[in-house]
Amino acid sequence: MKKFFLCVAAAVFAVAGVHAQKGEKSAGVSLGYGSEIKSIGIGARFNYGITDRIRVTPGFTYFFPKDGFSAWETNADVHYLFPVTGKVTVYPLAGLTFTGWKFDAGNAFGDLGGLGDVLGDYLDNASSDITRFGVNLGGGIQYRLTGKLSIGAEAKYSLVSEIDQIVAAAVLTYKF
């Protein structure tokens, strides 16, 4: 009898493992805020379930220019999913980021009126670009509205040399 239960348990786990490897896919958009650039960012992402608990999420976010700064980031995050209820899932995340920041001095002085115009014209060709690799740590929550549509919130700390920032975002995803 023990052998029978052991065989049944092994078969159930084998089937569950195959099902988990099947991979759930979804795509989404995000609207967030970067604490260092102090600007709104819009993003796009793709989720791929490696197992029923682990998914990889590559994504891209563009931060609107503010005070002469503009930025973008490309992320590759891993989420470990904890279903709370049938509709709510929370997850910690960890991943890698590659980010680019640009400072355009010609656009940095717009709030100063006439003096800003003079300084902007004088510094029109002064700009600086940096790109850096870093690490993301954070977490999120996802609420399933329908079988295909989910909303959520996510916050992560991007540890990047010279340009660390917290990015908080609202996320809308569609499962296909």
Secondary structure, DSSP 8 states (H G I E B T S, - for coil): -HHHHHHHHHHHHHHHHHHHHT--EEEEEEEEEETTTTEEEEEEEEEEESSSSEEEEEEEEEEEEETTEEEEEEEEEEEE-EE-SSSEEEEEEEEEEEEEEEEEGGGTTGGGTHHHHHHHHHTTT-EEEEEEEEEEEEEEEEEESSSSEEEEEEEEEEEETT--EEEEEEEEEEE-
